[in-house]
Amino acid sequence: MKKYLLYVACIIALPLFAQVKKQNALVDLQKISITKASLQDKIKGGWAGKTIGVTYGGPYEFHYLGTLINDYQKIPWPDGQVKRYFDLEPGLYDDIYMDLSFVDVIEKYGVDAPVDSFANAFANAAYPLWHANQTGRYNILNGMKAPASGFWKNNPHADDIDFQIEADFAGLMHPGMGNAASLLCDKVGHIMNYGEGYYGGVYVANMYSLAFVSNDINFVVSEALKSIPLKSKYRTCMQDVINWHTQFPNDWKKTWFEIQRKWTEDIACPEGVFMPFDISARVNSAYVLIGLLYGQGDFGKTVEIATRCGQDADCNPSTAGGILGAMLGFDKIPDYWKDNLKEVANRNFVYTNISLKRMYELGYKHATQMLQKNGGVVNGDMITMVYQQPKPVVFEESFAGLKPVQRKWLGWNSEEVKNSYQFEFEGNGMVIHSTMSNEWGTTGNYAFKVEMDIDGKKELFSMPYNFRLRRNELYSNFNLSQGKHLVKIKILNPDKIASLQLKDLIVYSNK
């Protein structure tokens, strides 16, 4: 009888585990209770923390490449900072309006919206994109479907940070349900990313999901890592950061230097190969972890450290601030930080019809829908969720068998480039980095018709003037056999005013 009563007591106590500050274990399919007010507060804290973080780090985005922001340089947080960006540089909030594109799809088409609805909304949106997002958009607009649009052979930015900075919505609408969040990430993340770029979004979404059920940062970052395959380099890097934090618990800069030493070899993004620029999901995820682990639950300390790590110094504090904001809840974010949001709470983010206040409402609505879809119950002011212990998604690896061996300047804007150009290289893959003359003035509908001839095999494609519609690079090919190759580029409809400008050739090899 005593054993039976003990068993009953344990079952009754299970929902209370979510309230324990130091959470060391959660059981798969465990039922966890949370009040409606607490769930709303955490969702609000996630979106508010994300907005604060991106604003705080905004002035430093990619100004510190391969170096950190030293202590003597103060990072201010003046009154009216968020409003100033809303008024003068609203494009800073690409982290958020990208998320909101996918939130809007769910609002219009429901929690089971098909992948094409996400892809089409993303591809046809009015906002500009870059890197994996931009190439994914180009691929979709030119007839390629997801997940091919994000696959590394079709997108040289597949391992970039893009989906990582826009996966917050998936975690915030799946409290305690990391595997369901991963399924949504699989649907949306492969529109623009693959491999490590996809994993960045999965990991972030799972950390958000766990932030609803645990107040222990160390538990959240370690448990969420179970969503990433063991043999992936991405998981190894994140585990390294966790281990270095244990080894150097009071000095985040030592961990930062270990990351630089071991993990900053970018072989993918054409802007980062052989360069200090690094927009990879792997390295920037590591900086998010540094902020979370060394911030020790202090909101200001967390976003400051994530910013001081450099590289994508607005996106990283945005992610760290959002995860911690969801853990703390809006009410526990210090007034010093959240008071800046009051002036813009009812203003729509650029390119959207959604404000922060509206986002808080939609976030709660979609989270309760996802909870009920996954076995949860909404009963008055109490909500019961069915916890999902994170499980690894499918293993993916981009650029296997490829190593960059050369970055060669091709030319800028010679008469020859306006009509045709040819070159030779030796390897098994290549990317042609390019741009347009009159870069920001070319927003019309004209498009270059390009004939690409590699060893006698021809391919025709379009490169629009309009920056929003073209891909980042003129061309990439990772399907070549190892050896010497002759490349001939011909512009079939040269323009009298503008020109297609060739910049760098990046050569890959298996040697």
Secondary structure, 3 states (H helix, E strand, C coil): CHHHHHHHHHHHHHHHHHHCCCCCCCCCCCEEEEEHHHHHHHHHHHHHHHHHHHHHHHHHCCCCCCCCCCCCCCCCCCCCHHHHHHHHCHHHHHHHHHHHHHHHHHHHHCCCCCHHHHHHHHHHCCCCCCHHHHHHHHHHHCCCCCCHHHCCCCCCCCCECHHHHHCHHHHHCCCCEHHHHHHHHHHHHCCCCCCHHHHHHHHHHHHHHHHCCCCCHHHHHHHHHHHCCCCCHHHHHHHHHHHHHHHCCCCHHHHHHHHHHHHCCCCCCCCCCCCCCCCEHHHHHHHHHHHHHHHCCCHHHHHHHHHHCCCCCCHHHHHHHHHHHHHHCHHHCCHHHHHHHHHHCCCECCCCCCEHHHHHHHHHHHHHHHHHHCCCEEECCEEEEECECCCCCCCCCCCCCCEEEEEEECCCCCHHHHHEEEEEEEECEEEEEEEECCCCCCCCCCEEEEEEEECCEEEEEEEECCCCCCCCCCEEECCCCCEEEEEEEEECCCCCCCCEEEEEEEEEECC
